[in-house]
Amino acid sequence: MKKIAAFVTALAMFLVVAVSAHFIIGDKLDTNNLNFGTWINSKKDLSYKAISSNIEEDTVMMMGSSEFNYGKKTPYHPTAVFRSLGMNVMCIGAAQNQSLSHAITLGAVAPELKNKKVVLILSPSWFSKSGVKQSGFAARFSASEYEAFLKNDNISEETKETVATRVTELLEISPKAQTNAQTIRAMLTTGDASFKNKVYFAFDKWFTNEKENINVGLLWKATGEKNYAEYKTLAKGEEPDWDALAKQADAELKGKMNNDFHMKDSMYKKKVAPVLSERKNSDLKRTYGDSPEYDDLRIFLDVCKQENIEVLLVMLPVNGWYYDYTGFPRENRETFVTEVNKVAEEYGVETKNFFGECYTPGFLTDIVHPAGKGWVRINEAAYRFFNED
């Protein structure tokens, strides 16, 4: 009885919060605001409704991981560059996003995507021996996007089954999320119509949608941005002088990279210096050549192929000086490029390889994340891809 009473109390409290939030944020997340796509926020990324209701005729997708949280306040970040260009770029990505979570998200919203183009920024760190971690995948798993993915008739049953198997495996660390995912799959495939499953499915879907509306809606309002009655396109800005912008980024870093690894000093002191001694020759057996992430990347490209989406795979570099220090064999690092190119050739998709910048000062701010010049070159590649006929 105590458990039932606690559940009823929690439900009542949630209903009060949900109703109150509706008066603050409104009934929908259709913001009609060009800035919504380049708003970097993990809650937005996990909401099918937030993404799908803000896809317009001119929306293109840019997907990645933790790099989106670096340089957000600079003029080199996609947020600044694409807003100044008047381009509607939907950025999706946070720490622990990798190929599989992006495959699910893209498969969920692809029917709404009129401009069938996506840039996927590949971090070499994804391609570890174990691939995506269970804890990382669970943190980036969205039930609403998974349901929409499974409902997409353009995605083959073979791909759905492959994804479902992988999802079940990776969510072992989170039994509640795993059960939820399995229930969604069962309801949509076998049509399990037991009263218990119907009630659970309907309530959980409602609860998830309300939670997303509240989380995303309130956070969006907190940015000071607005929801508009109609979507308004902006005049396209003039393509920047990319070389000049890269030189500007380098100039701003002058005097701020005073360490042997050519990292920004603030990042070096925070992330590297405290553990530097124990990292010496710690990566002697490490490789990017053997990882389940390559098959997850194939799943992502299967979704793109079935939805007729053009793809640009952008390969990021790593900090060469740092990994020389940790003993990560250079040839084992370079297998990242070899294997990604192999997968890209299988699917006939474009690549942009920045791995040759591993020893370019100013390209990375730390071990793997872009500095200003890095972002300039990534944005340049994305801009040209998005504007190709």
C-alpha positions, -999 to +999 in steps of 0.1 A: +000+000+000+028+024+008+043+019-026+010+026-043+005+057-021+039+069-030+033+064-067-001+082-066+016+111-047+044+113-072+020+112-101-002+139-086+029+161-081+040+156-116+005+165-130+006+198-110+041+206-124+030+196-160-001+217-159+019+247-145+046+243-171+020+244-199+011+279-188+047+290-190+060+272-221+028+266-241+015+233-256+042+228-282+079+230-290+075+243-325+095+274-320+097+286-356+131+301-345+161+297-367+183+297-336+168+266-322+188+242-343+221+256-333+211+257-296+235+232-280+215+214-254+214+177-246+177+178-235+168+191-270+188+163-286+168+136-267+134+149-276+118+136-308+092+164-306+117+192-301+138+182-331+110+171-355+088+201-349+116+224-357+127+209-390+119+232-419+122+231-457+158+244-454+170+224-424+202+204-427+217+182-400+251+183-383+257+156-358+287+149-335+295+146-298+312+165-270+330+189-294+298+209-297+304+221-261+338+236-269+341+271-282+304+280-280+311+316-271+336+321-300+329+333-335+343+301-349+317+277-335+289+264-357+264+283-336+280+316-346+290+307-382+258+293-394+236+318-377+256+346-394+251+328-427+214+326-421+215+288-425+191+265-407+215+239-393+202+214-367+231+205-345+227+173-325+254+160-302+268+159-267+293+138-248+287+101-253+268+105-286+282+080-311+271+064-344+242+042-330+224+070-311+227+092-341+214+065-363+183+062-341+178+100-340+182+105-377+159+075-385+133+091-362+133+125-378+142+117-414+106+117-427+104+154-417+138+162-433+132+178-467+168+188-473+184+154-472+219+162-461+238+153-429+273+159-416+285+134-391+316+145-371+336+114-362+358+115-331+386+089-332+380+082-295+346+066-305+365+038-321+380+021-290+383-016-285+349-017-268+331+009-289+303+029-273+301+023-235+269+010-221+267+038-196+273+064-224+246+049-247+221+047-219+227+084-211+220+093-247+191+069-253+157+085-261+126+065-259+106+089-280+132+089-308+135+051-306+097+047-310+097+071-340+127+052-355+108+019-353+077+035-368+096+048-399+084+027-428+114+036-449+137+018-425+140-019-433+130-045-409+165-059-410+180-026-399+153-022-372+161-057-359+199-050-359+193-018-340+169-034-315+194-062-307+221-036-302+199-015-280+189-044-258+226-053-254+238-018-246+209-010-222+217-040-199+232-014-175+198+003-173+171-024-168+143+001-167+153+017-200+159-018-215+125-030-205+109+002-219+128-003-252+117-039-254+081-030-247+082-004-275+096-029-299+071-056-289+041-032-292+052-021-327+061-055-341+041-083-325+012-061-315+012-074-279-022-061-269-023-073-233-041-047-212-010-044-189+013-036-219-012-012-234-016+008-202+021+008-196+029+018-231+004+046-232+013+060-198+050+059-204+047+076-237+026+103-222+050+107-193+080+109-215+065+134-239+054+156-210+088+154-194+105+164-226+081+193-232+088+206-197+126+201-198+132+215-232+106+242-231+117+257-198+154+255-208+147+271-242+127+299-224+157+304-200+180+312-230+159+343-237+149+331-271+114+332-284+088+311-301+073+326-333+039+321-349+056+315-383+090+304-395+109+332-411+140+325-432+168+350-430+188+365-459+218+343-466+250+358-453+281+361-474+305+332-472+333+342-449+370+343-458+378+310-441+416+316-443+413+350-426+390+335-400+415+307-393+443+333-389+421+353-365+416+322-344+453+315-343+461+351-333+437+348-304+456+317-291+490+334-292+506+332-258+479+308-245+496+275-255+527+273-234+531+235-229+548+207-248+515+194-262+503+226-278+471+226-259+453+256-246+470+262-212+437+263-193+427+229-207+462+214-201+462+225-165+427+212-159+426+179-178+462+168-184+487+181-160+472+164-129+475+129-144+504+134-168+530+112-149+507+082-148+499+086-186+535+080-197+535+050-221+501+040-210+487+034-245+513+011-260+487-015-269+459+008-279+445+008-314+416+023-334+418-007-358+394-030-340+361-016-328+324-024-329+319+013-337+326+006-374+296-016-376+275+010-357+287+035-383+274+011-410+241+011-392+241+049-394+249+048-431+222+021-437+196+045-423+210+073-446+208+050-476+173+039-469+162+075-464+182+088-495+202+111-473+235+125-485+264+121-460+297+138-453+318+120-427+342+144-411+372+127-394+387+147-365+424+145-355+439+137-321+467+155-304+498+138-319+522+152-293+501+139-264+497+104-278+534+102-287+539+108-249+514+080-239+530+056-264+499+052-286+515+038-318+511+062-347+502+034-371+475+022-347+460+057-346+460+060-384+439+028-388+410+051-379+413+068-413+419+035-431+388+019-416+365+049-419+375+052-456+368+015-461+333+019-447+327+052-467+337+034-499+312+006-492+284+031-490+297+056-516+297+086-492+319+116-490+346+121-464+366+150-451+398+139-434+414+162-408+435+135-393+465+151-410+462+180-385+473+159-355+504+180-353+490+214-362+492+239-334+458+256-328+437+230-345+428+213-312+422+229-278+431+197-258+435+160-267+405+157-291+383+188-292+386+215-319+400+249-311+390+280-331+410+271-363+397+235-361+361+247-360+367+271-389+379+242-411+351+219-400+325+246-407+341+253-441+338+217-451+302+215-438+292+248-455+305+236-489+288+202-485+255+218-476+256+241-505+266+215-532+239+208-558 
